[in-house]
Every structure is written in C-alpha cells, then in structure tokens.
Amino acid sequence: MTYMYPAYLAGTLGVAIRNDLGLDSAALGLTISLFYAIGAVAMSFGGRVADRMGPRRALRTAAGMTGACLVGVALFGGSWAGLLACLAVGGVGSAIGAPIGTLLIVRHVAPGRRPIAFGLERSAIPASTLLASLALPLLATVLHWRLVFLVGALAVGVLVALRIPDAAPRAMHPDAAPRAMHPDAASRAMHPDAASRAMRKGAAPPRGRLTPIGPLLLITLSFGLASAAATALSSLFVDYGVSLGFSQSAAGVALAGGSIVIIAARFGLGLGRGRRRGRLTVAVMMALGAVGFLMLLSGDRTLVVIGMFIACGAGWGWTGLVALAIAEAHPAAPGAASGLVQAGGSAGGIVGPLLVGAAAQYYSYSVGWGLAAISVALASILVLVNRAIWKERR
C-alpha cells in the first residue's frame, strides 16, 4: 500500500489532474517531488511510531490516512490548496506504513527464512508499482479521474479488513514483567554502564535505541544516492527514449521490463542469501548498476535498453539484503531504523530527478546519466567500507 501511492499520483495526475490545474511537466515533477519531500521528513519518525503501535495498528492508521488522501484528492484535487493538503495526509500515512513489512518479518518470521521473506517483500514494491502504473492510466481513460481515486481508496480500504498478526516481541512476554520489576534488576538496569556491559557481552541493545548509529547513517546515505539515480531513471527514461527514436509506448514497455528485472533480482537474492556475503554482494551490484548508467551514454538504442536493465536489476535490486541487515543489526527498533533509511531514499527521490533533469535540460542527457552513475558508484564505496552493520552468515 505504501509504495503504490506515488504510482497513483504519477499515473492519474499525469492524465487528468495536471490538465485541470494547468500543470506543465515541470510543475507535475515538482508536485511528485513534494510527495517525496514529505516522506523524507516524516519517515524519520514514522518508523518509531510504527514500532510503538505494532504492525496491526500501524497498518490500519497508514491505510486510513492514505485512503483519506485518495478520497480527498477525488473531492478537492481540482484546487492547489486541496491537492497539497491531501498530499500531506498521504505522505504521513505512507511514512507510518513504510516499515510495516520489516516489523512483520522481524516479529513473525524465523531468522533462517528472513532472507526470502525480505526478497518477497521488496519484490512486491516494484510489482505493485508496475501494476498501478499500467492499470490506473488505462482506468482513467474509461472513468473520470475523481472516480479513479475513489477506486484507489476502495482498494486501500481492503487492507483494513486483512487479518494482520500483531504479537509482541519475546521481550514483552507476560512472564518477563515480574522478573523485570525485581528491585535489584531495576537498579542494575538503571546503572549508566549497564548498556555498555550488555553490548560487550553480546546482549541485545536497550529497547528503542538505534545502535550502531554510524553504520546505519552510512547505509542511509548510500540508499539515498542509489535512490537518486533509480528515481531519475524511472522518471526520465521514457523522455530519453523518445529522443533516441523510440515511440513513447515502446519506451514505456522497456521501462516496465526494467521493473520486472528488479523483481527478479530481489527475489533471486532472497533465495540465495544463505550462500552470499550481503555487504560484498550489495557493493558489487551497485558498481554494476553504475556501469549500466554509463551504458546509457552510448546513444545506441540496443545498448541503452541493456544498460537500463542492468541499472535497474543491479543498481536497485539489492534492497532486500539491506533490509535484512537492518533487521539483524537493530532488533530493538527495526521500524525506526528502516524508516530512517527509507527517509534517505525519499530524499534521493527528490534530488535525483531534479539533478538529472536539470543536467539534461541545460547540458545533455549524457551529463545527467553520468551524474547518476557517479552517485551509484559512491554508494557502492560507502557500502564496501561499512563492515559493522552486516552480520555475515556462515
């Protein structure tokens, strides 16, 4: 649900609301960037909210806010004030919903099965976006755009009826409370050196703390750099393909194929995680993604499509491994850690299209794709030097 909302925005605003409001392409791009800006701010605390609520209440809250956003756009989306207010509601709802998949996996999936679980969860993101980007514009050719948003709100409403497990972590087991309330245990827990001693002994960090924070910030930065390039590719590839002689539909089909490649990469890595080193795998894939962006510079249509597939699959197919690393490194606050990293990704979603688009407008697409390649290459270096967050499997 969380990741489908930008597709609702792009798919239906692109064919309907932009005309009602008199938006040109630049204004539409600014509107989409606004949504990512709200996410970049809200996701940094949305994960903590989800940690405290638990998956069930967080999902219902996020679904309710996203549904209210879609209904609001249907009713008030013909005005700038109504549209911006609805985007704010939907952005906050998405920020709360973003870490729900991580919470469900951490609480209800055995450690040995988490790699494939994260592979499936991350594969669902491009799959839902692909489905929405294909279905919603087609639906908008049959129905008025206001009805399209109401249909979207109805689809989101189905999530409220789903049976979502919401069991507390083992630390919250009823039998744990009496032991925790023992006066000696309480005094020891309040001692300033207790946390450091627990860390040295290999015990779990205190509940809610983001530890280690330094490696997590490096992951956040690398995620943002990669997201900047990936979002620029998805936003500008069709226009670039048309400039090379593709028809708009052919370029769109090629880009849809890129989403399928992402799904295959994420699902495949989930299957093979037990035999691979996560940090090295992510770094190598990012480096290959940078090569894919460099292939876009060739101008040859065949090489451009191949490069786009490489940039999608290698440059953006590793997120399930990062999600697994976050869950293993931050068991006390998986939602907060995941939300922080995804806030970095949302920031990249703002910067990437603006940076590459400006480079293409004032210089050339070659300069823009070159900047994207540099961004992903820098992300690969950050991942390679970041040893602390990954717990390597034997």
Salt bridges, closest charged atoms under 4 A:
GLU121 OE1 - ARG122 NE 2.92
ASP175 OD2 - HIS173 ND1 3.77
GLU328 OE2 - ARG393 NH2 2.78
